[in-house]
């Protein structure tokens, strides 16, 4: 079973860590038992907020497959932070830790553990959290993903365009 988590959290309370920890309390499991999505009880109950079903999964710019036991990274536009989290075998999200003081709409990680948040530009952080590169674009990036057989092509999606950039590193 693959845990799937949103790559970005937008909280009006500006409490990123509490939102992550609260999201681990319940899970949605796909009918074929291949995908697990951490959700809160209000999502399971179909509770509405101003007649709208609200949840980080629905509001997210993108989702990521998370590997239990390996770090996953979440970005928060309103808090302008990127956090690393631990994913449990049951899909629970725990141990949020500040990774970088920049947050945005999307984030991906390459095979070497470099973290790429989409936050106005695409910034590249090494596994230790040090900024190692910046990818400048004429538009604000929203979502990122690696492609091609060698995993070195970074696709950057904006509201109107898809850009591609060959990286020195390969994606997962």
C-alpha atoms as an extended CHARMM CRD file, in Angstrom:
* protein
*
       172  EXT
         1         1  UNK       CA              0.0000000000        0.0000000000        0.0000000000  PROA      1               0.0000000000
         2         2  UNK       CA              1.3700000000        3.4270000000       -0.9630000000  PROA      2               0.0000000000
         3         3  UNK       CA              0.7310000000        6.3540000000        1.3960000000  PROA      3               0.0000000000
         4         4  UNK       CA             -0.1820000000        9.4880000000       -0.6010000000  PROA      4               0.0000000000
         5         5  UNK       CA              0.0700000000       12.8950000000        1.0600000000  PROA      5               0.0000000000
         6         6  UNK       CA             -0.4930000000       16.4710000000       -0.1210000000  PROA      6               0.0000000000
         7         7  UNK       CA              2.7050000000       18.3350000000       -0.9410000000  PROA      7               0.0000000000
         8         8  UNK       CA              1.3270000000       21.6230000000        0.3710000000  PROA      8               0.0000000000
         9         9  UNK       CA             -0.7650000000       22.6860000000        3.3360000000  PROA      9               0.0000000000
        10        10  UNK       CA             -2.6000000000       26.0110000000        3.5390000000  PROA      10              0.0000000000
        11        11  UNK       CA             -3.9540000000       26.7380000000        6.9980000000  PROA      11              0.0000000000
        12        12  UNK       CA             -5.7610000000       29.9130000000        7.9670000000  PROA      12              0.0000000000
        13        13  UNK       CA             -4.5960000000       29.3690000000       11.5570000000  PROA      13              0.0000000000
        14        14  UNK       CA             -0.9380000000       29.5400000000       10.4000000000  PROA      14              0.0000000000
        15        15  UNK       CA             -0.1630000000       26.4490000000       12.4450000000  PROA      15              0.0000000000
        16        16  UNK       CA              1.6110000000       24.1420000000       10.0120000000  PROA      16              0.0000000000
        17        17  UNK       CA              2.9100000000       21.6160000000       12.5590000000  PROA      17              0.0000000000
        18        18  UNK       CA             -0.4880000000       21.1560000000       14.2330000000  PROA      18              0.0000000000
        19        19  UNK       CA             -2.1260000000       20.5610000000       10.8620000000  PROA      19              0.0000000000
        20        20  UNK       CA              0.3920000000       17.8460000000        9.9930000000  PROA      20              0.0000000000
        21        21  UNK       CA              0.0740000000       16.0660000000       13.3260000000  PROA      21              0.0000000000
        22        22  UNK       CA             -3.7500000000       16.2880000000       13.2530000000  PROA      22              0.0000000000
        23        23  UNK       CA             -3.8220000000       14.8120000000        9.7380000000  PROA      23              0.0000000000
        24        24  UNK       CA             -2.3000000000       11.5540000000       10.9790000000  PROA      24              0.0000000000
        25        25  UNK       CA             -5.2400000000       10.5810000000       13.1530000000  PROA      25              0.0000000000
        26        26  UNK       CA             -7.3500000000        8.8970000000       10.4390000000  PROA      26              0.0000000000
        27        27  UNK       CA             -6.8010000000        7.3400000000        7.0470000000  PROA      27              0.0000000000
        28        28  UNK       CA             -8.6900000000        6.8240000000        3.7910000000  PROA      28              0.0000000000
        29        29  UNK       CA             -7.8070000000        3.5590000000        2.0470000000  PROA      29              0.0000000000
        30        30  UNK       CA             -8.6890000000        3.0680000000       -1.6290000000  PROA      30              0.0000000000
        31        31  UNK       CA            -11.1670000000        0.2580000000       -2.4170000000  PROA      31              0.0000000000
        32        32  UNK       CA             -8.4090000000       -1.8670000000       -3.9960000000  PROA      32              0.0000000000
        33        33  UNK       CA             -6.2150000000       -1.2800000000       -0.8910000000  PROA      33              0.0000000000
        34        34  UNK       CA             -3.3410000000        0.1170000000       -3.0140000000  PROA      34              0.0000000000
        35        35  UNK       CA             -3.4280000000        3.7350000000       -1.7820000000  PROA      35              0.0000000000
        36        36  UNK       CA             -3.6780000000        5.1980000000        1.7000000000  PROA      36              0.0000000000
        37        37  UNK       CA             -4.4200000000        8.9270000000        2.2160000000  PROA      37              0.0000000000
        38        38  UNK       CA             -4.1770000000       10.4010000000        5.7260000000  PROA      38              0.0000000000
        39        39  UNK       CA             -7.3510000000       12.3810000000        6.4470000000  PROA      39              0.0000000000
        40        40  UNK       CA             -9.1440000000       13.8070000000        9.4800000000  PROA      40              0.0000000000
        41        41  UNK       CA            -12.4380000000       12.5020000000       10.8570000000  PROA      41              0.0000000000
        42        42  UNK       CA            -14.3990000000       15.4510000000        9.3670000000  PROA      42              0.0000000000
        43        43  UNK       CA            -13.4110000000       14.2360000000        5.8790000000  PROA      43              0.0000000000
        44        44  UNK       CA            -14.6040000000       10.7140000000        6.6500000000  PROA      44              0.0000000000
        45        45  UNK       CA            -17.8560000000       12.1020000000        8.1280000000  PROA      45              0.0000000000
        46        46  UNK       CA            -18.3820000000       14.2520000000        5.0070000000  PROA      46              0.0000000000
        47        47  UNK       CA            -18.6610000000       17.3490000000        7.2240000000  PROA      47              0.0000000000
        48        48  UNK       CA            -19.0180000000       20.5900000000        5.2840000000  PROA      48              0.0000000000
        49        49  UNK       CA            -17.3960000000       23.9580000000        5.9490000000  PROA      49              0.0000000000
        50        50  UNK       CA            -19.5750000000       26.7200000000        4.4830000000  PROA      50              0.0000000000
        51        51  UNK       CA            -21.2590000000       24.0200000000        2.3350000000  PROA      51              0.0000000000
        52        52  UNK       CA            -17.8600000000       22.8410000000        1.0280000000  PROA      52              0.0000000000
        53        53  UNK       CA            -15.9990000000       19.6440000000        1.8630000000  PROA      53              0.0000000000
        54        54  UNK       CA            -12.6090000000       20.9280000000        3.0130000000  PROA      54              0.0000000000
        55        55  UNK       CA             -9.4280000000       18.9900000000        3.5120000000  PROA      55              0.0000000000
        56        56  UNK       CA             -5.7340000000       19.4180000000        2.7300000000  PROA      56              0.0000000000
        57        57  UNK       CA             -5.9490000000       16.6150000000        0.1440000000  PROA      57              0.0000000000
        58        58  UNK       CA             -8.6860000000       18.4370000000       -1.7860000000  PROA      58              0.0000000000
        59        59  UNK       CA             -7.0330000000       21.8570000000       -1.5420000000  PROA      59              0.0000000000
        60        60  UNK       CA             -3.5310000000       20.6330000000       -2.4180000000  PROA      60              0.0000000000
        61        61  UNK       CA             -1.7590000000       21.7000000000       -5.5950000000  PROA      61              0.0000000000
        62        62  UNK       CA             -0.3240000000       18.2000000000       -5.8130000000  PROA      62              0.0000000000
        63        63  UNK       CA              0.0800000000       14.8300000000       -4.1330000000  PROA      63              0.0000000000
        64        64  UNK       CA              3.1590000000       12.7160000000       -3.5580000000  PROA      64              0.0000000000
        65        65  UNK       CA              3.7250000000        9.0520000000       -2.9160000000  PROA      65              0.0000000000
        66        66  UNK       CA              5.4110000000        8.7440000000        0.4550000000  PROA      66              0.0000000000
        67        67  UNK       CA              7.7740000000        5.9450000000        1.4140000000  PROA      67              0.0000000000
        68        68  UNK       CA              7.4200000000        4.8150000000        5.0320000000  PROA      68              0.0000000000
        69        69  UNK       CA             10.6150000000        5.3650000000        6.9520000000  PROA      69              0.0000000000
        70        70  UNK       CA             12.0370000000        7.8670000000        4.4400000000  PROA      70              0.0000000000
        71        71  UNK       CA             11.7400000000       11.6400000000        4.7990000000  PROA      71              0.0000000000
        72        72  UNK       CA              8.9160000000       13.3640000000        2.9410000000  PROA      72              0.0000000000
        73        73  UNK       CA              8.7180000000       17.0960000000        2.4660000000  PROA      73              0.0000000000
        74        74  UNK       CA              5.6850000000       19.3490000000        2.7240000000  PROA      74              0.0000000000
        75        75  UNK       CA              5.4810000000       22.9900000000        1.8140000000  PROA      75              0.0000000000
        76        76  UNK       CA              3.2470000000       25.6890000000        3.2430000000  PROA      76              0.0000000000
        77        77  UNK       CA              2.5940000000       28.8200000000        1.2120000000  PROA      77              0.0000000000
        78        78  UNK       CA              0.9880000000       30.8580000000        3.9870000000  PROA      78              0.0000000000
        79        79  UNK       CA              3.7240000000       29.9930000000        6.5130000000  PROA      79              0.0000000000
        80        80  UNK       CA              6.4720000000       30.1880000000        3.8630000000  PROA      80              0.0000000000
        81        81  UNK       CA              8.1520000000       27.0650000000        5.2080000000  PROA      81              0.0000000000
        82        82  UNK       CA              9.1350000000       23.5940000000        4.0700000000  PROA      82              0.0000000000
        83        83  UNK       CA              9.0080000000       20.8170000000        6.6360000000  PROA      83              0.0000000000
        84        84  UNK       CA             10.2920000000       17.2900000000        6.6310000000  PROA      84              0.0000000000
        85        85  UNK       CA              7.9630000000       14.6700000000        8.0750000000  PROA      85              0.0000000000
        86        86  UNK       CA              8.1580000000       10.9790000000        8.8730000000  PROA      86              0.0000000000
        87        87  UNK       CA              5.6350000000        8.6020000000        7.3240000000  PROA      87              0.0000000000
        88        88  UNK       CA              4.6610000000        5.5690000000        9.3840000000  PROA      88              0.0000000000
        89        89  UNK       CA              3.8870000000        2.1140000000        7.9930000000  PROA      89              0.0000000000
        90        90  UNK       CA              0.1770000000        2.9090000000        8.5360000000  PROA      90              0.0000000000
        91        91  UNK       CA              0.4610000000        6.1720000000        6.5520000000  PROA      91              0.0000000000
        92        92  UNK       CA              0.5230000000        8.3620000000        9.6490000000  PROA      92              0.0000000000
        93        93  UNK       CA              2.4030000000       11.6550000000        9.4290000000  PROA      93              0.0000000000
        94        94  UNK       CA              4.5830000000       12.5910000000       12.3830000000  PROA      94              0.0000000000
        95        95  UNK       CA              7.7470000000       14.3980000000       13.5040000000  PROA      95              0.0000000000
        96        96  UNK       CA              7.3750000000       17.6300000000       11.5050000000  PROA      96              0.0000000000
        97        97  UNK       CA             10.6620000000       19.5510000000       11.4430000000  PROA      97              0.0000000000
        98        98  UNK       CA             11.4420000000       22.8350000000        9.7430000000  PROA      98              0.0000000000
        99        99  UNK       CA             13.6220000000       22.1660000000        6.6940000000  PROA      99              0.0000000000
       100       100  UNK       CA             13.7570000000       25.5670000000        4.9330000000  PROA      100             0.0000000000
       101       101  UNK       CA             12.3540000000       29.0450000000        5.5030000000  PROA      101             0.0000000000
       102       102  UNK       CA             10.7260000000       29.0950000000        2.0590000000  PROA      102             0.0000000000
       103       103  UNK       CA              7.3530000000       27.6400000000        1.2020000000  PROA      103             0.0000000000
       104       104  UNK       CA              5.1920000000       27.4890000000       -1.8650000000  PROA      104             0.0000000000
       105       105  UNK       CA              2.8350000000       25.3370000000       -3.8580000000  PROA      105             0.0000000000
       106       106  UNK       CA              4.8410000000       22.2470000000       -4.7370000000  PROA      106             0.0000000000
       107       107  UNK       CA              7.9060000000       20.2790000000       -3.7200000000  PROA      107             0.0000000000
       108       108  UNK       CA              9.7990000000       17.2560000000       -5.0820000000  PROA      108             0.0000000000
       109       109  UNK       CA             12.9020000000       15.3510000000       -4.0300000000  PROA      109             0.0000000000
       110       110  UNK       CA             15.5250000000       13.8670000000       -6.3190000000  PROA      110             0.0000000000
       111       111  UNK       CA             17.3510000000       10.5440000000       -5.8850000000  PROA      111             0.0000000000
       112       112  UNK       CA             20.2250000000       12.2490000000       -4.0390000000  PROA      112             0.0000000000
       113       113  UNK       CA             17.8590000000       13.7510000000       -1.4450000000  PROA      113             0.0000000000
       114       114  UNK       CA             17.9320000000       17.3020000000       -2.8330000000  PROA      114             0.0000000000
       115       115  UNK       CA             14.6660000000       19.1320000000       -2.1670000000  PROA      115             0.0000000000
       116       116  UNK       CA             13.0400000000       21.3740000000       -4.8170000000  PROA      116             0.0000000000
       117       117  UNK       CA             10.2930000000       23.6610000000       -3.4850000000  PROA      117             0.0000000000
       118       118  UNK       CA              8.2660000000       25.7010000000       -5.9950000000  PROA      118             0.0000000000
       119       119  UNK       CA              8.0190000000       29.0520000000       -4.2850000000  PROA      119             0.0000000000
       120       120  UNK       CA              8.0730000000       31.9500000000       -6.7530000000  PROA      120             0.0000000000
       121       121  UNK       CA             11.1500000000       30.3130000000       -8.2710000000  PROA      121             0.0000000000
       122       122  UNK       CA             12.3330000000       26.7300000000       -7.9090000000  PROA      122             0.0000000000
       123       123  UNK       CA             14.9570000000       26.5390000000       -5.1880000000  PROA      123             0.0000000000
       124       124  UNK       CA             17.2130000000       23.5080000000       -4.7740000000  PROA      124             0.0000000000
       125       125  UNK       CA             18.2790000000       22.5490000000       -1.2530000000  PROA      125             0.0000000000
       126       126  UNK       CA             20.7720000000       19.8400000000       -0.4120000000  PROA      126             0.0000000000
       127       127  UNK       CA             19.7280000000       17.1130000000        2.0390000000  PROA      127             0.0000000000
       128       128  UNK       CA             21.2350000000       19.1490000000        4.9030000000  PROA      128             0.0000000000
       129       129  UNK       CA             18.9970000000       22.1510000000        4.1150000000  PROA      129             0.0000000000
       130       130  UNK       CA             21.6610000000       24.3170000000        2.4410000000  PROA      130             0.0000000000
       131       131  UNK       CA             20.5640000000       26.2320000000       -0.6810000000  PROA      131             0.0000000000
       132       132  UNK       CA             22.5870000000       24.8760000000       -3.6360000000  PROA      132             0.0000000000
       133       133  UNK       CA             20.8070000000       26.2480000000       -6.7290000000  PROA      133             0.0000000000
       134       134  UNK       CA             17.9370000000       28.4040000000       -7.9980000000  PROA      134             0.0000000000
       135       135  UNK       CA             15.9320000000       27.8090000000      -11.1740000000  PROA      135             0.0000000000
       136       136  UNK       CA             14.4370000000       31.1120000000      -12.3770000000  PROA      136             0.0000000000
       137       137  UNK       CA             11.2790000000       31.1660000000      -14.4780000000  PROA      137             0.0000000000
       138       138  UNK       CA              9.1810000000       33.8560000000      -16.1750000000  PROA      138             0.0000000000
       139       139  UNK       CA              6.0750000000       32.5240000000      -14.3490000000  PROA      139             0.0000000000
       140       140  UNK       CA              5.2660000000       31.3520000000      -10.8210000000  PROA      140             0.0000000000
       141       141  UNK       CA              5.7110000000       27.5570000000      -10.5700000000  PROA      141             0.0000000000
       142       142  UNK       CA              2.8960000000       25.4870000000       -9.0660000000  PROA      142             0.0000000000
       143       143  UNK       CA              3.8130000000       21.8300000000       -9.3460000000  PROA      143             0.0000000000
       144       144  UNK       CA              6.9900000000       19.8930000000      -10.0320000000  PROA      144             0.0000000000
       145       145  UNK       CA              7.7940000000       16.3590000000      -11.1320000000  PROA      145             0.0000000000
       146       146  UNK       CA             10.7450000000       14.4230000000      -12.4750000000  PROA      146             0.0000000000
       147       147  UNK       CA             10.5500000000       12.4910000000      -15.7250000000  PROA      147             0.0000000000
       148       148  UNK       CA             12.4180000000       10.7610000000      -18.5270000000  PROA      148             0.0000000000
       149       149  UNK       CA             14.1440000000        7.4220000000      -18.2200000000  PROA      149             0.0000000000
       150       150  UNK       CA             17.1380000000        8.8340000000      -16.3150000000  PROA      150             0.0000000000
       151       151  UNK       CA             14.9190000000       10.9270000000      -14.0090000000  PROA      151             0.0000000000
       152       152  UNK       CA             16.9530000000       14.0840000000      -14.6670000000  PROA      152             0.0000000000
       153       153  UNK       CA             14.2480000000       16.1110000000      -16.4110000000  PROA      153             0.0000000000
       154       154  UNK       CA             12.3840000000       18.3840000000      -14.0070000000  PROA      154             0.0000000000
       155       155  UNK       CA              8.9580000000       19.3820000000      -15.3160000000  PROA      155             0.0000000000
       156       156  UNK       CA              7.6410000000       22.6280000000      -13.8880000000  PROA      156             0.0000000000
       157       157  UNK       CA              3.9540000000       23.4340000000      -14.2440000000  PROA      157             0.0000000000
       158       158  UNK       CA              2.5690000000       26.9720000000      -14.0230000000  PROA      158             0.0000000000
       159       159  UNK       CA             -0.9330000000       28.3270000000      -14.6080000000  PROA      159             0.0000000000
       160       160  UNK       CA             -0.3090000000       28.5910000000      -18.3600000000  PROA      160             0.0000000000
       161       161  UNK       CA              2.8580000000       26.7020000000      -19.3060000000  PROA      161             0.0000000000
       162       162  UNK       CA              4.8870000000       23.5490000000      -18.7200000000  PROA      162             0.0000000000
       163       163  UNK       CA              8.6310000000       24.0900000000      -18.5400000000  PROA      163             0.0000000000
       164       164  UNK       CA             11.3170000000       21.4300000000      -18.5140000000  PROA      164             0.0000000000
       165       165  UNK       CA             14.8080000000       21.7520000000      -17.0860000000  PROA      165             0.0000000000
       166       166  UNK       CA             17.5320000000       19.1300000000      -17.2510000000  PROA      166             0.0000000000
       167       167  UNK       CA             19.0560000000       18.7800000000      -13.7760000000  PROA      167             0.0000000000
       168       168  UNK       CA             22.4320000000       17.5250000000      -12.6380000000  PROA      168             0.0000000000
       169       169  UNK       CA             20.6470000000       15.1380000000      -10.3030000000  PROA      169             0.0000000000
       170       170  UNK       CA             18.0770000000       12.4390000000      -10.9600000000  PROA      170             0.0000000000
       171       171  UNK       CA             14.5930000000       12.2450000000       -9.4940000000  PROA      171             0.0000000000
       172       172  UNK       CA             13.0790000000        9.3700000000       -7.5910000000  PROA      172             0.0000000000
